[in-house]
């Protein structure tokens, strides 16, 4: 088992599969979740050091997810990716997550 883990969260399965393929030979455990609540469940069971999340997802936005992670596990590195260019969302993500 890898010493370090990174969790990718995206509601688009093709994105998660592409990330797994790209990182399969890297020395990290690659975890994936298709929704925010699933990501929180994984984090409760796995010591991931990094979380990379999409912004727009059903049930819980990336900003909400990163804020929840910040509250539960403040030492986890949190990153958000999005295909949208809304400045207010970027500012909110920085302030909350």
ABEGO torsion letter per residue (X at the ends): XBABBBBBBBABAAAAAAAAAAAAABABBBBBBABAAAAAAAAAABBBABBBBBABBBGBBAAAAAAAAAAABAABBBBBBBABABAAAAAAAAAAX
